[in-house]
Amino acid sequence: MFEHSMAFSGFSVDDIPAAKKFYGETLGVRVSEANGMLTLHLAGDRDTLVYPKPNHEPATYTILNFPVDEIEAAVDELVGRGISFEKYDGLDERGINRRGGPPIAWFKDPAGNVLSVLEQPPA
């Protein structure tokens, strides 16, 4: 039934203007706004809907992963843009997980949703 449907993902926030500034300006993602919602235009034609929800509760899991060539450089750049990384148990002093899987670091958007950067060098 849906094998040809151009499905897309979405998540909620409690403040669309704050989300637009964060995703568009801080992270540098191309965004558009229509009908009170945002669309994040991610690389590879991977649009993601961001919609307002008055009783928003932040996702307790990672909603978006941003692959990067070098995690240290990405963390440094994001810290320079005012982002604080989560400090979960077992992470290094910069908030990077190096135990199993690719190196990964987590941070939150203004609505408290969890995002990550993970090292995935080009093939």
C-alpha positions, 0 to 999 in steps of 0.5 A: 500500500505505501511502497511508493509513498514519500513518507516523512518524519516529524516531531513536536516543539513548544515554540516554533520561532525558537525552533526556527532560529535554532535549526535555521541559524544555530545548526544551519539547516534550511527551514521553511515555514507554512501553516504554523509549522516548520519543515527542515530540509535535510540533505538527501531530500529528507524533509522533516516536519516540526509542529507546535504542540502546546502540551509538548513533552521532549522526546527522551530518545534521539530524534535526529542524528547528524553524521559528521566526518570528524566528531571533535571538530563538530563538537567544537563548532557547535560549542562555539555556537552556544550548544551544550552537550549532554554529560551521560555516564561513560562519556568523555570530558567533551560529552562524546561516547567512544564505547562501541559503535561510532563516536557520538555526542548528544545535545538538545534543541530549545524544546528539550528534544535529543539530537546527536552528531555521530562520526561517519567518515565518507565512504 
